[in-house]
Amino acid sequence: MGKRIKDFILLGFGRGVIALTSVLYIRVFTSLLSPAEVGRMNIILTVSGWFGLVLLNPVGMYMNRRLLEWEKEDRLRSGLNSWAVYLLGVSVFSVILLPVYRNFLGIAIHPLWLAALVAAGIVITMGNISYAGFLNLMGHRFYFIAGSVLTLWSGLALSALLVKNFTASAEFWLSGQLLGQALAFVLILWFFYKALPAVPDRAGPLPFFSAAAPVWNFSWPLSVSVFLYWIHTQGYRFLFQRAAGSEALGIFVVGFAIGSSLMLAFESLFNQFYQPIYYSKISHSSDEEKTAAWNRYASAFIPMVIVTAVFVAANGGAIARIVASEKFRRGGDIIIWGAAAEGLRMIISMISLVSHSKLKMSPIILPGVAGTLTLLCGLSVLMPLNPFIGAGSSIVFGWIVSGILLYFSMRKLLPVELPWGGIAHAALLSVPLAALRFSAGWGGGPGTVMGRSLVFLAFSTAFLFLAYAVLLHKWLPQQFKAELYAKINRFHF
């Protein structure tokens, strides 16, 4: 229990640093890049995202699911070596496919730039993310946090340096990001292999590719589902860019990203702390144990997602004034759609863990198809009326349809239950936060607009943490709370 408290404090500190860095990151790139260049950048990232999500993410999820089991079976190095080979293979495949996808982008970019950015992004970005995640799953929290913080800071510094000294373009910004990630990736790999046992696998090599049936059976349904997820989170940008242009896309993506990134800060902290515990509990366990583990996970996670989403939505105007430069601030209301969509996406991802625990991924396909069709229908009908509201509402409605169908599909695998009491409790706690949205009074009162934004955000944040404390009070084990309070009291004078 003592180690979990240390992990919680370390991850909390790390996520705080990362969240502040993310705020600075948005401020810097919205100051240095025009909305049109931000739109171009996100089109390029959408291509990289297709390879990362559809071809890499499913196998990466299989790695996460089996990593701790392989460690116990003395087969971890074999699995990691196979993963490295697969990363390189997908990177080469992206270059081969360049003539196919470059014609669908709708932006001007030299093919060598595009090939280099996509291929390097697959190896460096996905390698960085995956190996840092493996460190966290194996319990090496400090190394994980150090690598994550270094990735952000080095990428931000090098991107700013390149666009200031060369051209303020998407190509140079993304090149700086990849160089920074590469530097951090080297350190993460050093951390990782330093943490591994020096001796080779005692159980013999893992037949990861020669006997790939378990990987394929797990991954192909997830690949289909993740392709639908890519359309829902990134692929729609092609339609948006063609309908409203790169500048409007840049404004929409920044507003949407502010809302979603704040939600991700919460999700990352919670999941980085609890997912290793969850995967440990479902490793070599019965269906009853898997169900109990999921129900306990959901009873804390989902109510906290709700209050976080309401907090972000209520503070959208204040956050836009603080985080984004002037040319992007008219996207402040888009933050509401970003918070709602990301909150729903987080809950859906949590529900899909039932499939992960059973290693049966095909039941997640039909809910994804229904959600994606809802999104595409909404875009075709609503976006011509208003690109920002049409795109935001279509994304949210698509997630709602997908989530409802997914929940009933997962209950056929395990008799899991949504925490309805916790959801109702969270809804009540969210009422004051929602009310603040209509009482901010930006038009008058003492102080500057920025000053009022900071004060408003400070009060809302204090209430958010109070709501967290109320929701977690009954969920945390008594021993954990006692030890945590004891550690906090040591800092009292």
QUIZI-V721073 format. One record per residue. N is the residue number from 0. SS is DSSP state (helix for helix, strand for strand, loop for the rest). BURIAL is b if it has 9 or more other ideal C-beta (glycine too) atoms within 8 Angstrom, else e. D_LAST is the distance of its C-alpha to the last C-alpha in Angstrom with 1 decimal. Layout:
BEGIN
N:SS:BURIAL:D_LAST ; N:SS:BURIAL:D_LAST
END
This chain:
BEGIN
0:loop:e:25.6 ; 1:helix:e:22.8 ; 2:helix:e:24.8 ; 3:helix:b:25.2 ; 4:helix:b:21.4 ; 5:helix:b:21.2 ; 6:helix:b:24.4 ; 7:helix:b:23.1 ; 8:helix:b:20.0 ; 9:helix:b:22.2 ; 10:helix:b:24.9 ; 11:helix:b:22.7 ; 12:helix:b:21.5 ; 13:helix:b:25.1 ; 14:helix:b:26.6 ; 15:helix:e:24.3 ; 16:helix:b:25.6 ; 17:helix:b:29.1 ; 18:helix:b:29.0 ; 19:helix:e:28.1 ; 20:helix:b:30.8 ; 21:helix:b:33.3 ; 22:helix:b:32.8 ; 23:helix:b:33.4 ; 24:helix:b:36.4 ; 25:helix:b:38.0 ; 26:helix:b:37.6 ; 27:helix:b:39.2 ; 28:helix:b:42.1 ; 29:helix:b:43.0 ; 30:helix:e:43.0 ; 31:helix:b:45.2 ; 32:loop:b:47.5 ; 33:loop:b:49.9 ; 34:helix:b:50.0 ; 35:helix:b:53.3 ; 36:helix:b:51.8 ; 37:helix:b:48.9 ; 38:helix:b:51.6 ; 39:helix:b:53.5 ; 40:helix:b:50.4 ; 41:helix:b:49.8 ; 42:helix:b:53.4 ; 43:helix:b:53.1 ; 44:helix:b:49.9 ; 45:helix:b:51.8 ; 46:helix:b:54.4 ; 47:helix:b:51.8 ; 48:helix:b:50.1 ; 49:helix:b:53.3 ; 50:helix:b:53.6 ; 51:helix:b:49.9 ; 52:helix:b:49.9 ; 53:helix:b:53.5 ; 54:helix:b:54.1 ; 55:helix:b:50.8 ; 56:helix:b:48.4 ; 57:helix:b:50.4 ; 58:helix:b:50.7 ; 59:helix:b:47.1 ; 60:helix:b:46.2 ; 61:helix:b:48.4 ; 62:helix:b:46.5 ; 63:helix:b:43.2 ; 64:helix:b:44.8 ; 65:helix:b:46.3 ; 66:helix:b:43.9 ; 67:helix:b:42.1 ; 68:helix:b:45.4 ; 69:helix:b:47.0 ; 70:helix:b:44.1 ; 71:helix:e:44.8 ; 72:loop:e:48.6 ; 73:loop:e:48.2 ; 74:loop:b:49.7 ; 75:helix:b:46.9 ; 76:helix:b:48.3 ; 77:helix:b:51.6 ; 78:helix:b:50.1 ; 79:helix:b:48.1 ; 80:helix:e:51.2 ; 81:helix:b:53.1 ; 82:helix:b:50.5 ; 83:helix:b:50.7 ; 84:helix:b:54.5 ; 85:helix:b:54.3 ; 86:helix:b:52.0 ; 87:helix:b:54.5 ; 88:helix:e:57.4 ; 89:helix:b:56.1 ; 90:helix:b:55.5 ; 91:helix:b:59.1 ; 92:helix:b:60.3 ; 93:helix:b:58.6 ; 94:helix:b:60.7 ; 95:helix:e:63.8 ; 96:loop:e:63.2 ; 97:helix:b:62.7 ; 98:helix:e:66.2 ; 99:helix:e:65.5 ; 100:helix:b:62.2 ; 101:helix:b:62.5 ; 102:helix:e:65.2 ; 103:helix:e:63.0 ; 104:loop:b:60.2 ; 105:loop:e:61.7 ; 106:loop:b:60.1 ; 107:loop:e:61.4 ; 108:loop:b:60.0 ; 109:loop:e:61.7 ; 110:helix:e:62.3 ; 111:helix:e:60.9 ; 112:helix:b:57.6 ; 113:helix:b:57.4 ; 114:helix:b:58.3 ; 115:helix:e:55.8 ; 116:helix:b:52.9 ; 117:helix:b:53.6 ; 118:helix:b:54.3 ; 119:helix:b:51.4 ; 120:helix:b:49.1 ; 121:helix:b:50.2 ; 122:helix:b:49.5 ; 123:helix:b:46.4 ; 124:helix:b:44.6 ; 125:helix:b:45.4 ; 126:helix:b:44.9 ; 127:helix:b:41.5 ; 128:helix:e:40.5 ; 129:helix:b:42.1 ; 130:helix:b:40.8 ; 131:helix:b:37.2 ; 132:helix:b:37.6 ; 133:helix:b:39.0 ; 134:helix:b:36.0 ; 135:helix:b:33.7 ; 136:helix:b:36.1 ; 137:loop:b:36.1 ; 138:loop:e:32.4 ; 139:loop:b:31.7 ; 140:helix:b:29.0 ; 141:helix:e:27.7 ; 142:helix:b:31.3 ; 143:helix:b:32.0 ; 144:helix:b:29.2 ; 145:helix:b:30.1 ; 146:helix:b:33.7 ; 147:helix:b:33.2 ; 148:helix:b:31.1 ; 149:helix:b:33.6 ; 150:helix:b:36.4 ; 151:helix:b:35.2 ; 152:helix:b:34.4 ; 153:helix:b:37.5 ; 154:helix:b:39.7 ; 155:helix:b:38.4 ; 156:helix:b:38.9 ; 157:helix:b:42.3 ; 158:helix:b:43.6 ; 159:helix:b:42.6 ; 160:helix:b:44.3 ; 161:helix:b:47.5 ; 162:helix:b:48.0 ; 163:helix:e:47.3 ; 164:helix:e:49.7 ; 165:loop:e:52.4 ; 166:loop:e:52.9 ; 167:loop:b:50.5 ; 168:loop:b:51.9 ; 169:helix:b:50.8 ; 170:helix:b:52.3 ; 171:helix:b:50.2 ; 172:helix:b:47.0 ; 173:helix:b:47.5 ; 174:helix:b:48.6 ; 175:helix:b:45.3 ; 176:helix:b:43.5 ; 177:helix:b:45.6 ; 178:helix:b:45.1 ; 179:helix:b:41.3 ; 180:helix:b:41.5 ; 181:helix:b:43.8 ; 182:helix:b:41.5 ; 183:helix:b:38.6 ; 184:helix:b:41.2 ; 185:helix:e:42.1 ; 186:helix:b:38.5 ; 187:helix:b:38.1 ; 188:helix:b:41.3 ; 189:helix:e:40.1 ; 190:helix:b:36.9 ; 191:helix:b:39.0 ; 192:helix:e:41.8 ; 193:helix:e:39.3 ; 194:helix:b:37.7 ; 195:loop:e:41.2 ; 196:loop:e:42.9 ; 197:loop:e:45.2 ; 198:loop:e:48.2 ; 199:loop:e:50.4 ; 200:loop:b:50.7 ; 201:loop:e:52.1 ; 202:loop:e:53.6 ; 203:loop:e:55.8 ; 204:loop:e:55.8 ; 205:loop:b:54.9 ; 206:loop:e:58.0 ; 207:loop:b:56.0 ; 208:loop:e:58.9 ; 209:loop:e:62.0 ; 210:loop:e:61.0 ; 211:loop:e:59.2 ; 212:helix:e:60.2 ; 213:helix:b:56.7 ; 214:helix:b:55.2 ; 215:helix:e:58.0 ; 216:helix:e:57.9 ; 217:helix:b:54.1 ; 218:helix:b:54.2 ; 219:helix:b:57.3 ; 220:helix:b:56.3 ; 221:helix:b:52.9 ; 222:helix:b:54.7 ; 223:helix:b:56.7 ; 224:helix:b:53.6 ; 225:helix:b:51.6 ; 226:helix:b:54.6 ; 227:helix:b:54.5 ; 228:helix:b:50.7 ; 229:helix:b:51.5 ; 230:helix:b:54.0 ; 231:helix:b:51.4 ; 232:helix:b:48.6 ; 233:helix:b:50.5 ; 234:helix:b:54.3 ; 235:helix:b:54.6 ; 236:helix:b:53.8 ; 237:helix:b:57.4 ; 238:helix:b:58.8 ; 239:helix:b:56.4 ; 240:helix:b:57.3 ; 241:helix:e:61.0 ; 242:helix:e:60.7 ; 243:helix:b:58.5 ; 244:loop:e:58.2 ; 245:helix:b:55.6 ; 246:helix:b:53.9 ; 247:helix:b:53.3 ; 248:helix:b:52.2 ; 249:helix:b:49.6 ; 250:helix:b:48.2 ; 251:helix:b:48.2 ; 252:helix:b:46.6 ; 253:helix:b:43.7 ; 254:helix:b:43.0 ; 255:helix:b:43.4 ; 256:helix:b:41.2 ; 257:helix:b:38.3 ; 258:helix:b:38.3 ; 259:helix:b:38.8 ; 260:helix:b:36.3 ; 261:helix:b:33.4 ; 262:helix:b:34.6 ; 263:helix:b:34.9 ; 264:helix:b:31.3 ; 265:helix:b:30.4 ; 266:helix:b:33.3 ; 267:helix:b:32.4 ; 268:helix:b:28.8 ; 269:helix:b:30.0 ; 270:helix:e:33.1 ; 271:helix:b:31.7 ; 272:helix:b:29.3 ; 273:helix:b:31.8 ; 274:helix:b:35.2 ; 275:helix:b:35.0 ; 276:helix:b:34.1 ; 277:helix:b:37.0 ; 278:helix:b:39.5 ; 279:helix:e:38.6 ; 280:helix:b:39.3 ; 281:helix:b:42.7 ; 282:loop:b:43.9 ; 283:loop:e:46.9 ; 284:loop:e:46.1 ; 285:loop:e:48.3 ; 286:helix:e:48.9 ; 287:helix:e:47.0 ; 288:helix:b:43.9 ; 289:helix:b:44.2 ; 290:helix:b:44.5 ; 291:helix:e:41.4 ; 292:helix:b:39.4 ; 293:helix:b:40.6 ; 294:helix:b:40.0 ; 295:helix:b:36.4 ; 296:helix:b:35.9 ; 297:helix:b:37.5 ; 298:helix:b:35.7 ; 299:helix:b:32.4 ; 300:helix:b:33.9 ; 301:helix:b:36.5 ; 302:helix:b:34.6 ; 303:helix:b:31.9 ; 304:helix:b:34.7 ; 305:helix:b:36.1 ; 306:helix:b:33.0 ; 307:helix:b:32.4 ; 308:helix:b:36.0 ; 309:helix:b:36.0 ; 310:helix:b:32.8 ; 311:helix:b:34.6 ; 312:helix:b:37.8 ; 313:helix:b:36.4 ; 314:loop:b:34.7 ; 315:helix:b:37.7 ; 316:helix:b:38.6 ; 317:helix:b:35.2 ; 318:helix:b:34.7 ; 319:helix:b:38.2 ; 320:helix:b:37.5 ; 321:helix:b:34.4 ; 322:helix:b:35.6 ; 323:loop:b:39.3 ; 324:loop:e:41.5 ; 325:helix:e:43.9 ; 326:helix:e:46.9 ; 327:helix:b:45.2 ; 328:helix:b:43.5 ; 329:helix:e:46.5 ; 330:helix:b:45.4 ; 331:loop:b:42.4 ; 332:loop:b:44.0 ; 333:helix:b:44.8 ; 334:helix:b:41.1 ; 335:helix:b:41.7 ; 336:helix:b:44.4 ; 337:helix:b:42.3 ; 338:helix:b:39.4 ; 339:helix:b:41.9 ; 340:helix:b:43.9 ; 341:helix:b:41.0 ; 342:helix:b:39.5 ; 343:helix:b:42.9 ; 344:helix:b:43.3 ; 345:helix:b:40.0 ; 346:helix:b:41.1 ; 347:helix:b:44.5 ; 348:helix:e:43.2 ; 349:helix:b:41.2 ; 350:helix:b:44.3 ; 351:helix:b:46.3 ; 352:helix:b:44.2 ; 353:helix:b:46.5 ; 354:helix:b:49.3 ; 355:helix:b:47.2 ; 356:helix:b:46.4 ; 357:helix:b:50.2 ; 358:loop:b:51.3 ; 359:loop:e:53.7 ; 360:loop:b:53.3 ; 361:helix:e:56.6 ; 362:helix:b:55.5 ; 363:helix:b:53.2 ; 364:helix:b:56.2 ; 365:helix:b:57.9 ; 366:helix:b:54.7 ; 367:helix:b:54.1 ; 368:helix:b:57.7 ; 369:helix:b:57.5 ; 370:helix:b:54.4 ; 371:helix:b:55.9 ; 372:helix:e:59.1 ; 373:helix:b:57.3 ; 374:helix:b:55.5 ; 375:helix:b:58.8 ; 376:helix:b:60.6 ; 377:helix:b:57.9 ; 378:helix:b:58.0 ; 379:helix:e:61.7 ; 380:helix:b:61.9 ; 381:helix:b:58.8 ; 382:loop:b:58.1 ; 383:loop:e:61.3 ; 384:loop:e:60.2 ; 385:loop:e:56.8 ; 386:helix:b:55.4 ; 387:helix:b:51.7 ; 388:helix:b:51.8 ; 389:helix:b:54.6 ; 390:helix:b:52.8 ; 391:helix:b:49.4 ; 392:helix:b:50.8 ; 393:helix:b:53.1 ; 394:helix:b:50.3 ; 395:helix:b:48.3 ; 396:helix:b:51.4 ; 397:helix:b:52.3 ; 398:helix:b:49.0 ; 399:helix:b:49.4 ; 400:helix:b:52.8 ; 401:helix:b:51.7 ; 402:helix:b:48.7 ; 403:helix:b:50.8 ; 404:helix:b:53.5 ; 405:helix:b:51.1 ; 406:helix:b:49.3 ; 407:helix:e:52.7 ; 408:helix:b:53.8 ; 409:helix:b:50.7 ; 410:loop:b:51.2 ; 411:loop:e:54.5 ; 412:loop:b:52.8 ; 413:loop:b:50.0 ; 414:loop:e:49.4 ; 415:loop:b:46.1 ; 416:loop:e:44.8 ; 417:loop:e:42.9 ; 418:loop:b:39.8 ; 419:helix:e:41.6 ; 420:helix:e:39.1 ; 421:helix:b:36.2 ; 422:helix:b:38.3 ; 423:helix:e:39.0 ; 424:helix:b:35.3 ; 425:helix:b:34.5 ; 426:helix:b:37.4 ; 427:helix:e:36.1 ; 428:helix:b:32.6 ; 429:helix:b:34.4 ; 430:helix:e:36.3 ; 431:helix:e:33.7 ; 432:helix:b:33.3 ; 433:helix:b:37.1 ; 434:helix:e:37.4 ; 435:helix:b:35.2 ; 436:loop:b:37.9 ; 437:loop:e:40.3 ; 438:loop:e:38.1 ; 439:loop:b:36.8 ; 440:loop:e:39.3 ; 441:loop:e:39.8 ; 442:loop:e:42.8 ; 443:loop:e:41.3 ; 444:loop:e:38.4 ; 445:loop:e:36.3 ; 446:loop:e:35.1 ; 447:loop:e:36.5 ; 448:helix:e:37.3 ; 449:helix:e:34.7 ; 450:helix:e:32.1 ; 451:helix:b:33.0 ; 452:helix:b:33.0 ; 453:helix:b:29.4 ; 454:helix:b:28.2 ; 455:helix:b:30.3 ; 456:helix:b:29.0 ; 457:helix:e:25.3 ; 458:helix:b:26.0 ; 459:helix:b:28.1 ; 460:helix:b:25.5 ; 461:helix:e:22.9 ; 462:helix:b:25.6 ; 463:helix:b:26.6 ; 464:helix:e:23.3 ; 465:helix:e:23.3 ; 466:helix:b:26.8 ; 467:helix:b:25.8 ; 468:helix:e:23.2 ; 469:helix:b:26.0 ; 470:helix:b:28.6 ; 471:helix:b:26.6 ; 472:helix:e:25.2 ; 473:loop:e:28.6 ; 474:loop:e:29.5 ; 475:loop:b:26.7 ; 476:loop:e:27.2 ; 477:helix:e:25.2 ; 478:helix:e:24.2 ; 479:helix:b:23.0 ; 480:helix:b:20.8 ; 481:helix:e:19.3 ; 482:helix:b:18.5 ; 483:helix:b:17.2 ; 484:helix:e:14.8 ; 485:helix:e:13.6 ; 486:helix:b:13.1 ; 487:helix:e:11.2 ; 488:helix:e:8.8 ; 489:loop:e:8.1 ; 490:loop:e:6.5 ; 491:loop:e:3.8 ; 492:loop:e:0.0
END
